[in-house]
Amino acid sequence: MVFASLEFLTLFLPIFFAFYFVTPQRFRNHTMLLGSWLFYAWWTPKFLILIIALTVVTWLAAIWIDRSSSEKFKTRMMAAGILINLASLAWYKYANVVVQSLNDLFGSSEHPLIVWQAVYLPIALSFTVLHATSYLVDVRRGVVQAQYRFIFFSAYIAMFPHLIAGPIVRYKVIEKELRERLFSAEEFATGVRRFMIGFAMKVLIADPLSPLVALVFKQSSPSLIDAWLGCGAYTIQLYFDFAGYSLMAIGLGLMLGFKFEPNFNNPYLAVSIQDFWRRWHMTLSSWLRDYLYISFLGGNRSSQTRTYLNLMLTMAIGGLWHGGESWNFLIWGIIHGSALCIARAYNARGYAMPDLLSRLLTLVVVMLAWTVFRASDFSAALTMWGGQFGLHGVAMGDAVSLALRPTMYASFIIGIVCILYPSMSKTGWGIFGSNIWRAIWPVLAFSYALIVLTGQQSPPFLYFQF
């Protein structure tokens, strides 16, 4: 069950809200927890046990940290809780790819080194581990107090708006609302508006581009036009898919009385690679910065060499967090780490680049990195890069030409306009900048997207695989 599905919109959500709003205020966390566990179990009931087990481990570790007077014991309990969470994530993420790599190196298809039954990654595990880790660190630091009520803490971990694919919500952001939150008609209406916009982003822009992306990335020798068209389509698809999901999650949070932090801020208008990471998946970027780059690795408090190493390690680990099916995500992280190091060295020498050129160069680097992010393996990424650099010809291939549909052109154009809108809106858009239009266009877009959805099955959100 996904947000952009009829079963969620017509079955789960109305029934959940009916129970939620008739529940007395002091029991609403109970209702939210049960609803969230049901939402998760709708996908994979057996993995709900894993999520609950990690929740219990994290909850108990935080209580033991809070009750202890020994600083050494506090640190050990924090480390133990984090290691248990990370070990489960590492197993489900990388057991398959490590075994496959060992078999490729030391075995053969007829005689593998390790006979292996594939391990399937539970949805929501990656985000559950990040939430648990940040909570334990914050309890150890004294930033937040340990939550002794299991229902309250479980509701934070399992809250269905952010459970599957974020945004990453730190406990301190919603600690007050977990204790008490009052219904606000204005916030509920704002939440509905954001949900409708996110839904339209997913169904009307991201989904129509999915077949084109899949076709191009399967090409054995994509031409220059094919490769950049496919990469451009994926660049738009990924943004509107993930940003749309995040906006839907933030909207649902507001409907429930929670204020989640924003997750995107026009990332493709970034003026530098550093600026891109301040705008893209902002809750993950800040998590990596605060809990990994600064707290664990030391940030830029040491030598320049160590600072560059810390940047590379942070982005490589961020890539590993995304990955599981191949080593492509590690390579993607290394590309971004290298770009951040180069940009830092460039700026440290006092060099400056024209604003427009800097934006274009940043976007090109991001798109080239998206190529390896999307490719099925590194060999497929090399094939696509070869196409992007013109090694397989220039002209559009027949397969891509025949596959193009009016909906794809429309999604491309609308996506580009929406991406560029913040930079053009200062010039004025007439009626399209009016308050009346701002009020009615989300309803119109949502209504049309709902009509489109009734005639097709929406592809799963891209970030569900992480």
Helices and strands as residue ranges (DSSP letters): H 6-7, I 8-12, H 13-22, G 25-27, H 28-41, H 45-67, H 71-106, H 125-141, H 150-158, H 160-163, H 171-179, H 185-200, I 201-206, H 207-217, H 224-256, G 267-269, H 273-279, H 282-287, I 288-294, H 304-322, H 328-348, H 355-374, H 378-388, H 398-403, H 406-424, G 425-427, G 430-433, H 435-454, G 462-465
